[in-house]
Amino acid sequence: MKTFQLLSFVTKGAQLRYLPNCLRSAEIFTSSLREKLVPEWGSKKHASKRKLLVNTNHLKMDAEIEKQLAPLRARVKEQGDLIRQMKTDGAPEMDVKKLVQELKSRKKELEDMTLKLYPQDFFDRAKMNDLIKRRFFYDNSFAIYGGITGQYDYGPLGCDLVDNMLTEWQKHFVIQERMLKVNCSILTPEPVLKASGHVDKFADYMVKDVKTGECFRLDHLIKQYFEKYIADKKVSQEEKDEISRKINLLDDMTMKEMDDIVKAYDLKSPSTGNNLTDAVEFNLMFPISIGPSGNMAGFLRPETAQGIFVNFKRLLEYNQGKLPFACAQVGNAYRNEISPRSGLLRVREFTMAEIEHFCYPDNKSHTKFNQVADTEMVLYSACAQMDGESPKRMTITEAVRGLGVTSFGLLETASEVEALDYYLRDRSYIFGHVPSQADVTVFEALRQAPSSEFSHVTRWFHHISSFEDNEKRNFPGISGTIVDLTGGRHKGLVANETLGYYMARIQQYLLKIGINPKKLRFRQHLGNEMAHYACDCWDAECLTSYGWIECVGCADRSAYDLSQHTKGSGVRMSVERPLKEPKIVDSVVALPDKVAIGKTFKKDAKVVQEALASLSSEAAEDMDKTLNEVGECVVNGFKLTRSMVPAFKREQKKIHVEEIIPSVIEPSFGIGRIFYSLLEHTFRIREDDEKRTYFALPAVVAPIKVSVLPLSNKTEFIPFVTQLADTLTDLNLPLRVDDSTGSIGRRYARTDEIGIPFGITVDFDTVNNLAHTVTLRERNSTEQVRMPIDEVPLIIRHLADGKLQWKEVTEKWPKFVAQETTK
């Protein structure tokens, strides 16, 4: 069959291709079926009424700039096509990896040129850092002793901002999604992280100064040397281009390849000029000894997720044995970075907020997906990256289910019927304005009327049912199967509904706390970036002065984590699901000699017997074979001999349930990175005064919600200030009273720069008039209104909660006009 790109819509003479390249694999119709269907779609008068979704944010690009980018896009696509062909031909993995390195180099060149050519928002990082340090949002830890790179202390404002971010995170995810919560130990025994893979694979490459022992992260050292090298005006442009290419390839280089660069360029220690040792792997976890004897090795946890995984059985029991369910944990994690840099973006101690959503591997639909179905997102798919294309804006429904008829697959699952219902919500028929053979194909695939919850499908189904069989045969077009129509079980850009649902919810959360939507995208991991066990992975990236920064990862980790801990602990991390029909299976069970085990293991005998009892049939069969061949076997850390397990019982038994190891969908939030991105995205400079800088933090996360500013220190002002402060405190609203002497303009500036969204001014009208009114000021617009003093606290509460918008306040209360001055 020929590839069919879903519908070439014609609008005012211009043809718009509706499908991105990565959906072209859906084979829908033969060309003859398409040719016969299209002319029957209806009269031309309807064409102008068709609503098309055009990604204007990404298509409206300067023609001259695109002309300059075109060769770079072509180079990226050329390399991406070559990689696809090599994989199709079964080329060796190492050869493919080298091509991927070159692809990433070309991608980086394209992205750098794009950022260079398109006008960027001016951002003064030095001014922001000055404000952060001056008002103590955060600062280097142990600063009076010189500080430690990669470690930071949060000040009062930073603490409150992070707390408010996490409070909103708790409401947005834990409460609204009815998640479970745990708080697990930071000190983690080595076997746990051995099973998870962290002990063997969680490492960076490092070199040392041969005399002083100073350590350097190898890729950072090479990059710093190369950047200094190409800054030399004597270096030719050709050599600069070659060095730039090597810089872009660093992330994917092996230790040997980096070592060769050190030797080829004779790199020295940047601190002393001494020679460097050969590169070694350095595990990024902090090793510890647990207990006074020091015999129990362990690590500070590198992530919070493992605590949830090892408690899965207890969580499942708490949830009454039902899937799906999600569990969340917020806490600190630790990574012994060789050379931390970029402020809060790469540190040794950081806060993570992680969610593990457990579900059946064969059912990753989500009951609340329809609530986010129309959420528009900017997605940078792996396919687009390999083709040198820009990110695309689309709804999460289109990203998960595909576009148009490709989205309803085989119409065998509730999710696929739901996709059809979504498709028919503004259509009478599958194509055009008259019924066609496509309607017959979909009708027959459904077999019976869907449930009433699918109202659009139900309406359409009953309408098609009203036609006689001979009338259906006369519908225009050529009849075909559902596979001919949709391409079969089609998968969109995002692997499944649950992953897509969390991506949409992550975006909603980030926008609510103040992340700039124009500086947010979701980038899909390329094949070489994803772990071998992952089904799909997307990063929510924020654009900062450091470039695009990964702030939230959202991955379908399949059943890897629970499978690994099942192997490592000997405890089955599984769930039982009733079978529709019972089945007969072969069973192998260990028959231990309890006396022999008791004499050998004493107090641990019960643990050993439980481990043997929990063995699967496959594991028991393997154990029997090992004992026959070797004479001994290790189970859950205990060495057993044939005399301890003299026999195995083999039988057939009828089972009524199946044992399944759940899959895991994991959204993982780097709170420090989100915190820093939020500060950059909300940093502002007043147009009329460059010295006045402030953070335009949304009220929902602002550390202090309101300031109270008496215009005078006279005693008659005190009762009003006290009344306001007490009432606001009773409403749990953090506030600051600034009764210092300075002008009101200066005091506004002080409260603005720490992000206080609202200011109440107690002036002489408050004191002298019987109405006792005050002015309420909004930080970003500097607009003020006058209202009764008794009403202002509740107004502030509603504004802080997002239940009331400032526009509504200005429409209800009279504006107060006063000149702001800082003199």
MILUM-523839 format. One line per 3 residues: number of its first residue (from 1); their letters; for each residue z, x, y of C-alpha. Coordinates in steps of 0.25 Angstrom, whole numbers, always signed. Each point is the difference from the previous one (the first is absolute). Layout:
<pts>
NUM) a) Z/X/Y | ...
</pts>
This chain:
<pts>
1) mkt) +0/+0/+0 | -2/+4/+14 | +11/+3/+10
4) fql) +2/-12/+9 | +7/+2/+14 | +6/-13/+2
7) lsf) -8/-8/+10 | -9/+6/+11 | +4/-9/+11
10) vtk) -10/-2/+11 | +5/-2/+14 | -9/+0/+12
13) gaq) -10/+9/-7 | +10/+11/-4 | +4/+2/-15
16) lry) +14/+4/-3 | +4/+6/-13 | +13/-8/-4
19) lpn) +5/+9/-11 | +5/+14/+2 | -6/+11/-10
22) clr) +12/+0/-9 | -3/-14/-4 | -14/+2/-4
25) sae) +3/+1/-14 | +1/-15/-2 | -12/-5/-7
28) ift) -1/-14/+4 | -14/-6/-1 | -14/+5/-5
31) ssl) -10/+0/+11 | -7/-12/-5 | +12/-8/+0
34) rek) +3/+4/+14 | -14/-3/+5 | +0/-14/-6
37) lvp) +14/-3/+6 | -1/+5/+14 | -11/-9/+5
40) ewg) +8/-12/-4 | +12/+3/+8 | -3/-10/+11
43) skk) -7/-2/+13 | +0/+11/+11 | +8/-9/+9
46) has) +12/+4/-7 | -2/+15/+1 | +5/+1/+14
49) krk) +13/-6/-4 | +4/+10/-11 | +12/+8/+3
52) llv) -1/+14/-3 | +11/+10/-1 | -5/+13/+7
55) ntn) +9/+12/+1 | -2/+2/+15 | +11/+9/+2
58) hlk) -7/+10/-9 | -15/-3/+3 | +1/+1/+15
61) mda) -2/+15/+1 | -7/+8/+10 | -14/+2/-4
64) eie) +0/+15/+5 | +13/+3/-7 | -5/-6/-13
67) kql) -13/+8/+1 | +9/+13/+0 | +8/-5/-11
70) apl) -11/-4/-9 | -3/+14/-6 | +15/+1/-3
73) rar) +0/-13/-7 | -12/+3/-8 | +6/+13/-5
76) vke) +13/-7/-4 | -9/-11/-8 | -8/+11/-6
79) qgd) +12/+7/-6 | +6/-14/-4 | -13/-4/-8
82) lir) +0/+14/-6 | +14/-2/-5 | -3/-14/-6
85) qmk) -12/+6/-7 | +8/+12/-6 | +11/-10/-5
88) tdg) -11/-9/-6 | -6/+13/-7 | +14/+3/-6
91) ape) +1/+14/+8 | +12/+8/-2 | +12/-4/+8
94) mdv) +1/+14/+7 | -14/-1/+5 | +2/-14/+5
97) kkl) +13/+5/+7 | -8/+10/+8 | -9/-10/+4
100) vqe) +11/-9/+5 | +6/+11/+8 | -13/+2/+7
103) lks) +0/-16/+2 | +13/+1/+7 | -4/+11/+9
106) rkk) -12/-8/+4 | +8/-12/+2 | +10/+8/+9
109) ele) -12/+5/+8 | -5/-14/+2 | +14/-6/+4
112) dmt) +3/+12/+10 | -14/-2/+7 | +3/-15/+1
115) lkl) +13/+2/+6 | -6/+10/+10 | -12/-8/+4
118) ypq) +7/-14/+2 | +9/-1/+12 | +14/+1/-4
121) dff) +13/-6/+6 | +6/+11/+9 | +14/+3/-6
124) dra) +10/+10/+6 | +8/+5/-12 | +8/+9/+9
127) kmn) +5/-11/+9 | +4/-9/-12 | +7/+12/-7
130) dli) +8/+2/+13 | +4/-14/+1 | +4/-1/-15
133) krr) +9/+13/+2 | +5/-4/+13 | +5/-14/-4
136) ffy) +4/+6/-14 | -9/-9/-9 | +0/+12/-10
139) dns) +2/+15/+1 | +0/+12/-10 | +12/+0/-9
142) fai) +11/+11/+4 | -7/+3/+13 | +12/+7/+6
145) ygg) -2/+10/-12 | -15/+2/+3 | -4/-12/-9
148) itg) -7/-1/-13 | -15/-3/-2 | -2/-13/-7
151) qyd) +13/-6/+3 | +3/-10/+11 | +12/-8/+5
154) ygp) -2/-14/+5 | +7/-3/+13 | +6/-14/+4
157) lgc) -14/-6/+4 | -7/+6/-12 | +11/-5/-10
160) dlv) -1/-14/+6 | -15/+0/+0 | -1/+4/-14
163) dnm) +11/-10/-4 | -8/-11/+7 | -13/+4/-7
166) lte) +8/-1/-14 | +6/-13/+4 | -13/-6/+3
169) wqk) -6/+7/-13 | +12/-7/-8 | -4/-14/+6
172) hfv) -15/+2/-2 | +0/+5/-14 | +14/-1/-7
175) iqe) +4/-14/+5 | -14/-7/+2 | -5/+6/-14
178) rml) +14/-3/-7 | +1/+14/-5 | +11/+7/-7
181) kvn) +7/+12/+6 | +7/+12/-6 | +7/+13/+6
184) csi) -2/+11/-9 | +6/+14/-1 | -6/+12/+7
187) ltp) +4/+10/-10 | -10/-1/-11 | +1/+6/-14
190) epv) -11/+9/-4 | -5/-8/-12 | -3/-12/+9
193) lka) -9/+8/+9 | -6/+8/-12 | -4/-14/-6
196) sgh) -6/-4/+14 | -8/+13/+1 | +7/+5/+12
199) vdk) +5/+13/-7 | -13/+4/-5 | -10/-4/+11
202) fad) +8/-2/+14 | -4/+14/+6 | -7/+7/+11
205) ymv) -5/+15/+0 | +8/+10/+7 | +0/+15/+4
208) kdv) +11/+9/+5 | +1/+12/+9 | +2/+12/-10
211) ktg) +11/+6/+9 | +7/-11/+7 | -2/-11/-11
214) ecf) -4/-10/+11 | -8/-11/-6 | -13/-7/+4
217) rld) -7/-12/-5 | -13/+6/-4 | -10/-11/+5
220) hli) +7/+0/+14 | +0/+15/+1 | -15/+1/-3
223) kqy) -3/-11/+10 | +8/+6/+11 | -7/+13/-3
226) fek) -14/-6/+0 | +2/-8/+13 | +5/+12/+7
229) yia) -12/+8/-6 | -11/-10/+5 | +6/-1/+14
232) dkk) -5/+15/+2 | -12/-1/+9 | -6/+12/-8
235) vsq) -1/-8/-13 | -14/-5/-2 | -3/-15/+0
238) eek) -5/+1/-15 | +13/+7/-4 | +8/-11/+7
241) dei) -7/-11/-7 | +3/+7/-13 | +14/+1/+3
244) srk) +1/-14/+5 | -5/-5/-14 | +10/+9/-7
247) inl) +11/-7/+8 | -5/-14/-4 | +0/+4/-14
250) ldd) +15/+6/+0 | +6/-13/-6 | -8/+0/-13
253) mtm) +0/+15/-2 | +7/+6/-12 | +11/+11/+1
256) kem) -10/+10/-5 | -10/-4/+11 | +10/+1/+11
259) ddi) +5/+14/-6 | -14/+5/+1 | -1/-4/+15
262) vka) +13/+8/+3 | -5/+12/-7 | -14/-1/+6
265) ydl) +5/-1/+14 | +12/+9/-2 | +10/-10/+5
268) ksp) +13/+5/+5 | +14/-6/+3 | -2/-7/+14
271) stg) +14/+4/+3 | +1/+15/-4 | -14/+4/-4
274) nnl) +5/+4/-13 | -8/-3/-13 | +1/-13/-8
277) tda) +3/-2/-14 | -9/-7/-10 | +1/-15/+1
280) vef) +9/-8/-8 | +3/-15/-3 | +12/-5/+7
283) nlm) +7/-13/-4 | +3/-9/+12 | +12/-6/-6
286) fpi) +14/+5/+4 | +7/+5/-13 | +15/-3/-2
289) sig) +11/+2/-10 | +7/-13/-3 | +15/+2/-4
292) psg) +9/+12/+1 | -5/+7/-13 | -14/+0/+6
295) nma) -6/-3/-14 | -7/-13/+5 | -12/+4/+8
298) gfl) -6/-10/+10 | -7/-2/+13 | +2/-8/+13
301) rpe) -10/-12/-2 | -14/+3/+5 | -2/-15/+1
304) taq) +8/-13/-1 | -9/-7/-11 | +5/+7/-12
307) gif) +14/-7/+2 | -7/-13/-1 | -8/+4/-12
310) vnf) +12/+4/-8 | +7/-13/+3 | -12/-8/-4
313) krl) +7/-6/-13 | +12/-5/+8 | -8/-5/+11
316) ley) -9/-8/-10 | +13/-6/-6 | +5/-4/+14
319) nqg) -13/-7/+3 | +2/-8/-13 | -11/+8/-8
322) klp) -11/-5/+9 | -12/+7/+6 | -5/+2/+11
325) fac) +11/+5/+9 | +2/+11/+10 | +12/+9/+3
328) aqv) +2/+8/+13 | +8/+12/+4 | +2/+7/+13
331) gna) +6/+14/+1 | -2/+15/+2 | -9/+9/-8
334) yrn) -1/+15/+0 | -11/+10/-1 | +1/+15/+2
337) eis) -12/+2/+9 | -4/+14/+1 | -4/-1/+14
340) prs) +3/-13/+7 | -8/-3/+12 | -5/-11/+9
343) gll) +13/-6/+4 | +5/-12/-8 | -13/+0/-8
346) rvr) +4/+11/-10 | +15/+2/-2 | +9/+3/-11
349) eft) +9/-12/+1 | -6/-14/+3 | +3/-15/-2
352) mae) -9/-8/-9 | -1/-15/-2 | -7/-2/-14
355) ieh) -3/-13/-8 | -4/+0/-14 | -7/-13/-4
358) fcy) +0/-2/-15 | -10/-9/-6 | -8/-2/-13
361) pdn) -12/+10/-1 | -10/-12/-4 | +5/-9/+12
364) ksh) +1/+7/+14 | -3/-13/+8 | +10/-4/+10
367) tkf) +5/-14/+3 | +1/+2/+15 | -14/+7/+2
370) nqv) -6/-12/+7 | +11/+2/+11 | -7/+13/+4
373) adt) -14/-3/-5 | -6/+0/+14 | +7/+12/+5
376) emv) -10/+10/+6 | +2/+14/-3 | -8/+13/+3
379) lys) -3/+6/-14 | -5/+14/-2 | -5/-1/-15
382) aca) -2/+12/-9 | -15/-4/-1 | -1/+0/+16
385) qmd) +6/+14/+0 | -10/+5/-10 | -11/-6/+7
388) ges) +4/+5/+14 | +2/-14/+5 | +10/-5/+10
391) pkr) +12/-9/-4 | -3/-15/-1 | +7/-12/+5
394) mti) +1/-11/-10 | +10/-10/-5 | +9/+4/-11
397) tea) -6/-12/-8 | -14/+7/+1 | +7/+13/-3
400) vrg) +6/-5/-13 | -9/-10/-5 | -13/+5/+5
403) lgv) -10/-7/+9 | -6/-14/-3 | -4/-4/-14
406) tsf) +4/+14/-5 | +15/-4/+2 | +1/-11/-11
409) gll) -3/+9/-12 | +0/-8/-13 | +8/-11/+6
412) eta) +10/+1/-12 | +12/+3/+8 | +8/-7/+10
415) sev) -3/+11/+10 | -15/-1/-2 | +1/-15/+2
418) eal) +8/+2/+12 | -11/+9/+5 | -10/-11/-2
421) dyy) +9/-10/+8 | +0/+10/+11 | -15/+1/+0
424) lrd) -2/-15/+0 | +10/-3/+12 | -12/+0/+10
427) rsy) -12/-3/-10 | -5/-12/-6 | -7/+8/-11
430) ifg) -1/+14/-6 | -12/+3/+8 | -6/-7/+12
433) hvp) +0/-15/+3 | -5/-6/-13 | +5/+2/-14
436) sqa) -7/+10/-9 | +0/+6/-13 | +11/+9/+5
439) dvt) +9/-12/+1 | -3/-4/-14 | +3/+14/-5
442) vfe) +14/+0/+7 | +2/-14/-5 | -2/+3/-15
445) alr) +8/+13/+1 | +12/-8/+5 | -1/-10/-12
448) qap) +10/-9/+5 | +5/-5/+14 | +10/+10/+6
451) sse) +14/-4/+4 | +2/-8/+13 | +6/+12/+7
454) fsh) -15/+5/+1 | -4/-11/+9 | -13/+6/+5
457) vtr) -5/+3/-15 | +5/-14/-4 | -8/-7/+11
460) wfh) -12/+8/-4 | +2/-1/-15 | +1/-16/+1
463) his) -13/+0/+9 | -8/+8/-10 | +6/-9/-12
466) sfe) -7/-12/+7 | -14/+5/-3 | -6/-3/-13
469) dne) -5/+11/-10 | -14/-2/+3 | +3/+0/+15
472) krn) +7/+14/-1 | -12/+5/-8 | -9/-3/+12
475) fpg) +9/+8/+10 | -8/+11/+6 | +1/+14/-5
478) isg) +0/+7/-14 | +12/-3/-9 | +9/+12/-5
481) tiv) +13/+4/-5 | +13/+3/+9 | -2/+14/-3
484) dlt) -15/-1/+6 | +6/-6/+12 | +13/+8/+3
487) ggr) -2/+13/-7 | +11/-3/-9 | +15/+4/+2
490) hkg) -3/+6/+13 | +11/+9/+7 | +0/+1/+15
493) lva) +5/+12/+8 | +14/-2/-3 | +4/+0/-15
496) net) +8/-13/+0 | +7/-12/+7 | +14/+6/+0
499) lgy) -5/+14/+6 | -8/-8/+10 | +12/-9/+4
502) yma) +9/+12/+2 | -10/+7/+9 | -2/-13/+9
505) riq) +15/-1/+0 | +2/+15/+4 | -10/-2/+11
508) qyl) +8/-12/+5 | +12/+7/+0 | -5/+13/+8
511) lki) -7/-9/+10 | +13/-8/+2 | +8/+12/+3
514) gin) -10/+6/+10 | -10/+8/-7 | -13/+0/+8
517) pkk) -11/-8/-8 | -11/+8/+5 | +7/+12/-5
520) lrf) +2/-5/-14 | -8/+1/-13 | +1/-1/-15
523) rqh) -7/+12/-7 | -3/-1/-15 | +3/+13/-8
526) lgn) -12/+7/-5 | +0/+2/-15 | +5/+14/+0
529) ema) +12/-4/+9 | +5/-11/-9 | +9/+3/-11
532) hya) -7/-1/-14 | +9/-12/-3 | -2/-8/+13
535) cdc) -10/-12/+0 | -2/+0/+15 | +8/+6/+12
538) wda) -2/-3/+15 | +8/+7/+12 | +3/-7/+13
541) ecl) -3/+11/+10 | +3/+0/+15 | -8/+8/+10
544) tsy) +9/+10/+8 | -2/+12/+8 | +1/+8/-13
547) gwi) -11/-9/-6 | +0/-10/-11 | +14/+0/-6
550) ecv) +3/-7/-13 | +12/-9/+3 | +0/-10/-12
553) gca) -5/+2/-14 | -4/-12/-8 | -4/+3/-15
556) drs) -2/-7/-13 | +7/+10/-9 | -3/-7/-13
559) ayd) +10/+1/-11 | +2/+15/+2 | +14/+1/+5
562) lsq) +7/-9/-10 | -8/+6/-11 | +5/+14/+4
565) htk) +14/-4/+0 | -1/-7/-13 | -5/+13/-6
568) gsg) +11/+8/+7 | +12/-9/-3 | -4/-7/-13
571) vrm) +3/-13/+7 | -11/-10/+0 | -3/-4/+14
574) sve) -8/-12/-4 | +0/-15/+2 | -2/-11/-11
577) rpl) -10/-11/+2 | -2/-12/-9 | -13/+0/-8
580) kep) -8/-12/+0 | -1/+1/-15 | +9/+8/-9
583) kiv) -6/+12/-8 | +3/+9/-12 | +2/+15/+3
586) dsv) +4/+12/-8 | +14/+5/+4 | +6/+14/-3
589) val) +15/+1/+2 | +9/+13/-1 | +12/-2/-10
592) pdk) +10/+11/+4 | +12/+5/-7 | +11/-4/+9
595) vai) +10/+9/-7 | -8/+12/+2 | -4/-3/+14
598) gkt) +15/-3/+3 | +5/+14/-5 | -11/+7/+7
601) fkk) +0/-7/+14 | +14/-6/+0 | +2/-7/+14
604) dak) -15/+0/+2 | -3/-7/-14 | -1/-14/+6
607) vvq) -10/+5/+10 | -9/+7/-11 | +0/-13/-8
610) eal) -4/-8/+12 | -11/+9/+3 | -5/-1/-15
613) asl) +1/-15/+1 | -8/-1/+12 | -12/+8/-5
616) sse) -13/-7/-1 | -8/-1/-13 | -9/+11/+5
619) aae) +11/+9/+4 | +7/-2/-13 | -12/+3/-8
622) dmd) -2/+13/+8 | +14/+4/-3 | -1/-2/-15
625) ktl) -12/+9/+0 | +6/+11/+8 | +13/-1/-9
628) nev) -9/+2/-12 | -8/+11/+6 | +11/+8/+8
631) gec) +13/-5/-5 | +6/-3/+13 | -4/-9/+13
634) vvn) +6/-1/+14 | +3/-15/+4 | +5/-2/+14
637) gfk) +5/+15/+1 | +7/-1/-14 | -5/+9/-11
640) ltr) -1/-8/-13 | -2/+4/-14 | -6/-7/-12
643) smv) +14/-1/-6 | +4/-8/+12 | -12/-10/-1
646) paf) -3/+0/-15 | -9/-12/+0 | -9/-9/+8
649) kre) -2/-15/-3 | -14/-5/+0 | -3/-15/+1
652) qkk) -8/-11/+6 | +6/-10/+9 | -4/-12/+8
655) ihv) +2/+2/+15 | +1/-10/+11 | +0/+9/+12
658) eei) -8/+12/+5 | +7/+12/+6 | -7/+5/+13
661) ips) +3/+11/+9 | -2/-5/+14 | -9/+5/+11
664) vie) +5/+4/+13 | -5/-2/+14 | +7/+9/+10
667) psf) +0/-1/+15 | +7/+13/+5 | +4/+1/+15
670) gig) +3/+13/+7 | +10/-5/+10 | +0/+13/+8
673) rif) -15/+0/+1 | -1/-14/+4 | +11/+2/+11
676) ysl) -8/+12/+6 | -13/-8/+0 | +7/-12/+7
679) leh) +5/+9/+11 | -14/+6/+2 | -6/-14/+0
682) tfr) +10/-6/+10 | +1/+12/+9 | -5/-4/+14
685) ire) -1/+6/+14 | +1/-9/+13 | -14/+0/+7
688) dde) +7/+1/+13 | +10/+11/-3 | -4/+11/-11
691) krt) +15/+4/+0 | +4/-14/-5 | -2/+1/-15
694) yfa) +6/-11/-10 | -1/-5/-14 | -6/-14/-1
697) lpa) +7/-3/-13 | +0/-15/-4 | +13/-7/+2
700) vva) +1/-2/-15 | +3/+15/-3 | +4/+4/+14
703) pik) +14/+8/-1 | +6/-7/+12 | -5/-15/+3
706) vsv) +4/-2/+14 | +6/+8/+12 | +10/-7/+10
709) lpl) -2/+6/+14 | +10/-4/+11 | -7/+2/+14
712) snk) +14/+5/+5 | +13/+5/-4 | +8/-10/+8
715) tef) +11/-7/-8 | -6/-14/+2 | -12/+5/-9
718) ipf) +10/+4/-12 | +3/-14/-6 | -15/-3/-1
721) vtq) -3/+13/-7 | +11/-2/-9 | -4/-14/-3
724) lad) -14/+4/-4 | +5/+12/-8 | +9/-8/-8
727) tlt) -10/-11/-3 | -11/+9/-4 | +10/+8/-9
730) dln) +4/-14/-7 | -15/-2/-2 | -1/+14/-7
733) lpl) -9/+5/+11 | +2/+15/+2 | +0/+2/+15
736) rvd) +3/+11/+11 | +7/-2/+13 | -5/+9/+11
739) dst) +9/-1/+12 | -3/+14/+5 | -3/+2/+15
742) gsi) -15/+3/+1 | -11/-10/+4 | -4/-11/-9
745) grr) -13/+6/-2 | +6/+13/-5 | +9/-8/-10
748) yar) -12/-8/-4 | -8/+13/-3 | +12/+5/-8
751) tde) +1/-13/-9 | -15/+0/-2 | -1/+14/-5
754) igi) +9/-3/-12 | -8/-13/-3 | +10/-11/+5
757) pfg) -10/-12/+0 | +8/-9/+10 | +9/+3/+12
760) itv) +10/-10/+6 | +3/+3/+15 | +12/-6/+6
763) dfd) -3/-1/+15 | +6/-6/+13 | -6/-13/-3
766) tvn) +8/+0/-13 | +13/+2/+7 | -2/-9/+12
769) nla) -8/-12/-5 | +7/-11/-7 | -11/+0/-10
772) htv) +3/+14/-5 | -14/+4/-4 | -5/+14/-4
775) tlr) -13/+7/-2 | -6/+3/-13 | -10/+12/-1
778) ern) -10/+3/-11 | -2/+15/-2 | -15/+1/-2
781) ste) -5/-9/+11 | +12/+2/+9 | -1/-15/+3
784) qvr) +13/-7/+4 | +4/-15/+0 | +13/-6/+5
787) mpi) +8/-9/-9 | +15/-5/-1 | +9/+10/-5
790) dev) +5/-9/-12 | -14/-1/-6 | -4/+14/+0
793) pli) +8/+5/-12 | -7/-10/-10 | -13/+3/+7
796) irh) +1/+15/-3 | +5/-4/-15 | -13/-8/-2
799) lad) -9/+11/+6 | +7/+11/-8 | -3/-8/-13
802) gkl) -14/-3/+3 | +2/-15/+1 | -4/+0/+15
805) qwk) -10/+7/+8 | +1/+6/+14 | -12/-9/+4
808) evt) +8/-12/-3 | +12/+5/+8 | -9/+2/+12
811) ekw) -6/-14/-1 | +13/-6/+0 | +8/+8/+11
814) pkf) -4/+4/+14 | -5/+14/+2 | +8/+9/+8
817) vaq) -7/+10/+8 | +6/+13/+4 | -5/+14/+3
820) ett) +4/+10/-10 | +4/+13/+5 | +6/+13/-6
823) k) +3/+6/+14
</pts>
